[in-house]
Amino acid sequence: MNFTPFLAGFLLLGITDARADACPTTAGELTTDRPDVTNSSIVVPTGSFQSENGVNMTSGDGGRTLDGTNTRWRFGLAHCLEVFVDLPTYVGKVRGSAASGFTDVAPGLKWQVSPVPGKVDLSFVVGAGLPTGTAEIAGRGTQPYLQMPWSVELRDGWGISGMFTEFFRPSETDIKRVTEATFVLEKKLNERLSLFTEYVGDYPEHAGPVQLINSGGLYHLSPAEQIDFHVAFGLNHNSPTYIVGIGYSFRIDGLFGGARDLRRASLEYNLR
């Protein structure tokens, strides 16, 4: 399957409808790229630093691994624009013959191109895994990717979102491209708690797909703090049997001036 035309179409739509005045500010609560595979279509506010972290247990192919801390650092570089970096994650064998080692360092750039209230929120992401990790875990060579996360808010706390991604692996000999498609149904139960169910499909070039159903939730401890969990199950023999994970994320505002009093914001949030 090739989703490149869809990526191009969404990008053109976003550029046509872009309105920079609707991009997020520090008045909004934390929005993360986890615990689902689908990344947020919303960037980090200008002048803010966001750290997203988690640990997963994965079972499949007769083995079991533990990986962490799955850390992504996100910086609000300008209005509607963020830079981020995925730090190396260690994957350790718990049982069986699975490989152990580190993933690549992967910097990236996210541009929120269509923050249109009442329509599709859309971002365009470009990034690359740099060849710093263990080849058996991360693969070989530089691995660039293009990504398009989107989201739509519906009524009564319901929302849908998804993401199209093209991963390129020019140094690999067999699979040089992987297309990923995700779709999420989310329900916000109250101001702090949300639950979601997600479909994840990876479609390697000249190989069978990897398909998962991933469900979980997130809870806001404050406007700038979040804990989360997720449980995923494989849908075919190419997929992991299950993945279980937990995480913690936080945001620090006002790094470039105009700081918001985070303690005051947290107190107001806890008094709701």
C-alpha positions as CSV (number, residue, x, y, z in Angstrom):
1,M,0.0,0.0,0.0
2,N,1.3,3.5,-0.9
3,F,-0.2,6.4,1.1
4,T,2.1,9.0,-0.4
5,P,-0.7,10.6,-2.5
6,F,-2.8,10.9,0.7
7,L,0.1,12.7,2.5
8,A,0.5,15.2,-0.4
9,G,-3.2,15.8,-0.5
10,F,-3.5,16.5,3.2
11,L,-0.5,18.8,3.1
12,L,-2.0,20.9,0.3
13,L,-5.3,21.1,2.1
14,G,-3.5,22.2,5.3
15,I,-1.6,24.9,3.5
16,T,-4.8,26.2,1.9
17,D,-6.7,26.4,5.2
18,A,-3.8,27.4,7.6
19,R,-4.6,30.0,10.3
20,A,-1.7,30.7,12.6
21,D,-3.8,32.5,15.1
22,A,-5.3,29.2,16.2
23,C,-2.0,27.5,17.2
24,P,-1.7,26.4,20.8
25,T,-0.6,28.7,23.7
26,T,0.5,27.9,27.2
27,A,-3.1,28.5,28.3
28,G,-4.0,25.0,26.9
29,E,-3.3,21.8,28.7
30,L,-0.6,19.3,27.8
31,T,-1.1,17.5,24.5
32,T,1.3,14.6,23.8
33,D,2.4,12.2,21.1
34,R,1.8,9.2,23.4
35,P,0.6,6.7,24.6
36,D,-1.0,5.9,21.2
37,V,1.2,5.4,18.1
38,T,-0.6,8.3,16.4
39,N,1.2,11.5,17.2
40,S,-0.6,14.7,18.1
41,S,-1.5,17.1,15.3
42,I,-1.0,19.9,17.8
43,V,2.5,21.5,18.3
44,V,4.1,22.5,21.6
45,P,3.4,26.2,22.5
46,T,6.1,28.7,21.6
47,G,8.8,28.9,24.3
48,S,7.8,25.6,25.9
49,F,9.7,22.4,26.6
50,Q,7.9,19.1,26.7
51,S,9.3,15.7,27.9
52,E,7.3,12.5,27.1
53,N,8.5,9.2,28.6
54,G,7.4,5.6,28.8
55,V,8.3,1.9,29.3
56,N,6.9,-1.0,27.3
57,M,6.9,-4.8,27.7
58,T,6.6,-6.6,24.4
59,S,5.9,-10.3,23.8
60,G,6.2,-12.1,20.5
61,D,8.1,-14.8,18.5
62,G,8.7,-16.8,21.6
63,G,10.5,-13.9,23.3
64,R,9.9,-11.0,25.6
65,T,11.6,-7.6,25.8
66,L,11.5,-4.5,28.0
67,D,12.2,-1.1,26.4
68,G,12.6,2.4,27.9
69,T,12.5,5.2,28.5
70,N,11.0,6.0,25.1
71,T,11.8,9.7,25.6
72,R,10.8,12.4,23.2
73,W,11.9,16.0,23.9
74,R,9.8,18.6,22.2
75,F,10.5,22.4,21.9
76,G,8.2,25.1,20.8
77,L,10.5,26.9,18.5
78,A,8.0,29.4,17.0
79,H,4.3,29.8,16.5
80,C,2.9,26.7,14.9
81,L,6.4,25.2,14.7
82,E,8.3,22.7,17.0
83,V,11.5,20.8,16.9
84,F,11.9,17.4,18.7
85,V,14.3,14.6,19.2
86,D,13.7,11.0,20.1
87,L,16.4,9.9,22.5
88,P,18.0,6.4,22.4
89,T,15.8,3.8,24.0
90,Y,17.3,0.6,25.4
91,V,15.6,-2.6,24.4
92,G,16.5,-5.4,26.7
93,K,15.8,-9.2,26.4
94,V,13.7,-10.6,29.2
95,R,13.1,-14.0,27.8
96,G,13.9,-15.9,24.6
97,S,16.3,-15.0,21.8
98,A,15.4,-11.4,21.2
99,A,18.2,-8.9,20.4
100,S,19.2,-6.2,22.9
101,G,20.6,-2.8,22.3
102,F,19.7,0.9,21.7
103,T,17.5,2.6,19.1
104,D,18.7,5.5,17.0
105,V,18.7,9.2,17.9
106,A,15.9,10.7,15.8
107,P,15.5,14.5,15.4
108,G,12.5,16.0,13.7
109,L,10.5,19.1,12.8
110,K,6.7,19.5,13.1
111,W,4.7,22.3,11.5
112,Q,1.1,22.7,12.3
113,V,-0.3,23.8,9.0
114,S,-4.1,23.8,9.5
115,P,-5.2,24.8,12.9
116,V,-8.8,25.5,11.7
117,P,-11.4,25.4,14.5
118,G,-14.2,23.0,13.6
119,K,-12.2,21.3,10.8
120,V,-9.3,19.0,10.6
121,D,-6.2,19.9,12.6
122,L,-3.2,18.9,10.6
123,S,0.6,18.8,10.9
124,F,3.4,18.0,8.6
125,V,6.5,16.2,10.1
126,V,9.9,15.5,8.7
127,G,12.5,13.5,10.7
128,A,15.2,10.9,10.5
129,G,16.7,8.2,12.6
130,L,20.5,8.7,12.7
131,P,22.8,5.6,12.6
132,T,23.7,5.7,16.3
133,G,21.9,2.7,17.7
134,T,22.3,-1.1,17.5
135,A,21.8,-2.4,14.0
136,E,19.8,-5.4,15.1
137,I,17.4,-3.1,16.9
138,A,17.3,0.1,14.8
139,G,18.4,-1.0,11.4
140,R,21.3,0.3,9.3
141,G,22.1,3.8,8.0
142,T,20.1,7.0,8.2
143,Q,16.3,6.4,8.0
144,P,14.3,9.5,7.1
145,Y,10.6,9.7,7.3
146,L,7.6,11.9,6.3
147,Q,4.5,12.0,8.5
148,M,1.1,13.6,8.6
149,P,-0.9,13.5,11.9
150,W,-4.5,14.8,11.8
151,S,-7.4,15.1,14.3
152,V,-11.0,16.2,14.4
153,E,-13.1,17.0,17.5
154,L,-16.6,15.7,17.5
155,R,-19.5,16.1,19.9
156,D,-19.8,15.2,23.6
157,G,-16.1,14.6,24.1
158,W,-15.6,12.3,21.2
159,G,-12.8,12.7,18.7
160,I,-11.1,10.9,15.8
161,S,-7.5,11.1,14.7
162,G,-5.0,9.3,12.6
163,M,-1.6,9.5,10.9
164,F,0.1,8.5,7.6
165,T,3.8,7.9,7.6
166,E,6.4,6.9,5.0
167,F,9.6,5.5,6.5
168,F,12.6,5.2,4.1
169,R,15.4,2.7,4.7
170,P,17.9,3.3,1.9
171,S,20.7,1.3,3.6
172,E,18.6,-1.9,4.0
173,T,18.9,-4.6,1.4
174,D,15.4,-6.1,1.6
175,I,12.8,-3.6,2.8
176,K,13.6,-0.1,1.8
177,R,10.2,1.6,2.6
178,V,7.5,1.1,5.1
179,T,4.1,2.8,5.0
180,E,2.2,3.2,8.3
181,A,-1.4,4.1,8.7
182,T,-3.2,4.6,12.0
183,F,-6.8,5.5,13.1
184,V,-7.9,6.5,16.6
185,L,-11.3,6.8,18.3
186,E,-11.1,8.8,21.5
187,K,-13.5,9.7,24.3
188,K,-12.8,12.4,26.9
189,L,-14.7,11.3,30.0
190,N,-14.0,14.4,32.0
191,E,-11.5,17.3,32.2
192,R,-8.7,15.0,33.3
193,L,-9.4,11.5,31.9
194,S,-9.5,10.3,28.3
195,L,-9.7,6.8,26.7
196,F,-8.8,5.6,23.2
197,T,-8.8,2.7,20.8
198,E,-6.4,2.7,17.9
199,Y,-5.7,0.7,14.8
200,V,-2.0,0.5,13.7
201,G,-0.9,-1.0,10.4
202,D,2.6,-1.1,9.1
203,Y,2.9,-2.1,5.4
204,P,6.5,-2.9,4.4
205,E,7.5,-3.0,0.8
206,H,7.5,-6.6,-0.5
207,A,6.6,-8.1,2.9
208,G,3.5,-8.9,5.0
209,P,1.9,-6.2,7.2
210,V,2.1,-5.8,10.9
211,Q,-1.3,-4.9,12.4
212,L,-2.2,-4.0,16.0
213,I,-5.2,-2.9,18.0
214,N,-3.9,-0.5,20.7
215,S,-6.1,0.8,23.6
216,G,-5.4,2.8,26.7
217,G,-5.9,6.1,28.4
218,L,-4.3,9.2,29.8
219,Y,-4.9,11.2,33.0
220,H,-3.9,14.9,33.6
221,L,-2.4,15.4,37.0
222,S,-2.3,19.1,36.2
223,P,-2.5,21.2,33.0
224,A,1.2,20.4,32.4
225,E,1.5,16.8,33.7
226,Q,0.1,13.5,32.4
227,I,0.3,9.8,33.2
228,D,-0.8,7.2,30.7
229,F,-1.1,3.5,29.9
230,H,-1.8,1.3,26.9
231,V,-2.3,-2.3,25.9
232,A,-1.9,-3.5,22.3
233,F,-2.6,-6.9,20.7
234,G,-1.4,-8.2,17.4
235,L,-3.9,-9.0,14.6
236,N,-1.7,-11.4,12.5
237,H,1.3,-13.7,12.8
238,N,3.7,-10.9,11.8
239,S,2.7,-8.8,14.8
240,P,3.8,-8.9,18.5
241,T,1.5,-11.0,20.6
242,Y,1.0,-8.1,23.0
243,I,2.5,-4.8,24.2
244,V,1.9,-3.2,27.6
245,G,3.2,0.2,28.5
246,I,3.0,3.1,31.0
247,G,4.3,6.7,30.8
248,Y,4.7,10.1,32.3
249,S,4.9,13.4,30.5
250,F,5.3,17.1,31.6
251,R,5.7,20.5,30.0
252,I,7.7,23.6,31.2
253,D,6.5,26.9,29.8
254,G,8.1,30.3,29.3
255,L,11.6,29.4,28.3
256,F,11.8,32.3,25.9
257,G,10.1,34.9,28.1
258,G,6.5,35.5,28.9
259,A,6.5,32.7,31.5
260,R,3.3,31.4,32.8
261,D,3.2,30.6,36.5
262,L,3.0,26.8,36.3
263,R,2.4,26.3,40.1
264,R,-0.5,28.7,40.0
265,A,-1.9,27.0,36.9
266,S,-1.6,23.6,38.6
267,L,-3.4,24.9,41.7
268,E,-6.3,26.3,39.7
269,Y,-6.6,23.1,37.8
270,N,-6.7,21.0,41.0
271,L,-9.4,23.3,42.4
272,R,-11.8,22.6,39.5
